[in-house]
Amino acid sequence: MDIIEILKEDYQRFPANQTYSLYAPDVYFQDPLNKFRGVNRYKKMIGFIETFFLNPKMDLHNIQRLGDTIKTEWTLSWNTPVPWKPHISIPGWSELTLNPDGLIVSHVDYWNCSRLDVVKQHFFSEKN
């Protein structure tokens, strides 16, 4: 199966049952909160989202491949497990770089909002 199709399926069931075999063992990951190397650390981060967040969801808006780069556009949303369970939404995009074997060696996430905007959503979000 094509890597694009596998990624589409991963986004649909995120954060459950991700296809970690797409990633090189020493994959570099970066987002506005984290920066690390290694697929095991990546698995732990996804596991944290799966265990801690309520109703985590990753809506994929666009995915395209150009040579050894895949760009995805998405919105990550969840409810935070505090008494008022605010709905949090982060629009963003990812840039994935493939090695010659077709494995993802770099996964960098960007947000279309600031970290402060995300914090504010916990206190000023609309009721769902």
N, C-alpha and C positions, 0 to 999 in steps of 0.2 A: 504494500500500500504506500502511496505517495506521502511524504512528510507533511505536506499541506493538509491532506485529508486527516492524517493522524492528529495533527495539532487542532484542527476544527473539532474533532471528537473530544479531545482533551479539554478544550474550552467549554464544551457543552456539559461535561460532567464534573468540571472543576468544583472543589479541589480533590474529589475522589478519583481513585484509579488512574492517576496520571502515567503517561508512558515515559518513564525515566530512562529507558534504554535509548531514547533519542539524544541524550546528553552525554558528552564526553566525561570520563571520571573526574577530570580536573576543571570542569566548566567554571567560567567566571560569571558571577551573578552580581548585578547591582540594581538597586532601586533607590528612591529618595531616603530610605531608612536603613538599608543594609548594603554591605559590600563584602563579598567572600568568594572563595574558590571551593569547588567540590560538589559533586552530585549528592553526596550524603547530607551535607549542610542544606542543600536545596530541598531535599526530601523532608528534613526536619522543619524547615520553614513552612512548607505546604501543609505538613501534619499539624503544625500549630494553628494555621488558619482553619483547618478542618475541625479541630477539637475546640478551639476557643471561640470562634465567631459563630453567630447564629445565621442560618440561611445564606451562607456565602455563595456568590454567583458571579460568573465572569461572562458578560455578554460580548461576543466577538462581532465587531462591526465591519471589519475589513481585514483581509490577509493577502499579502502578495510577496512573491519571490522574485528577486533580481540577482542573478548569479549566486553568490554564496551568502546572500543576506535575505532574511525573511523579516518583513515588517508586519506587525499586527496592530490593529486599533481596537480598543476594548473599553468596557466600563466594569470595574470591580465594585460590587456592592455587598453589604451584609448588615446585620443588626448587631450592635455591640451588647454583650451580656451584662448590662447594668439595669437597674430597676425600670427605667423608662424606655429601654431597648431602642435607641435611636437608629434610624436607617441611614447608613453611610454610603456614599457613592463617590468613586474616584474614576473619572475618565482619564484614559492615558493610552500609551502605545509602547510596544516592545520592539527592540531590534535584536534579532537572533543571527549570529554568525555561524556558518557551517565550515567544518574542516574538509579536506579532500575525501574523507571517508563518509561524508554526509552527516556527521554528528554535530550537535550544537556545542560550540566551544565558548560562546559568549552569549549571555542573555541579559540585556540592559533594558530596564523599565523606566519610562518617563511618565510623569503625571501632568495633566492639564490644569492642575490646581496646586496650591502650596500646601505644605504640611500644616500650616496654621488653619487653612480652609478646612482641612479634614478634622482637626481638633474642634473647630467651631461647630461643625455639623453635629457633634455630640451634645451640644447645648442649645443650638438654634435650628435644628432640622424640623422639617414639616412632619406632622403625625401621619403614620401609614395605617 
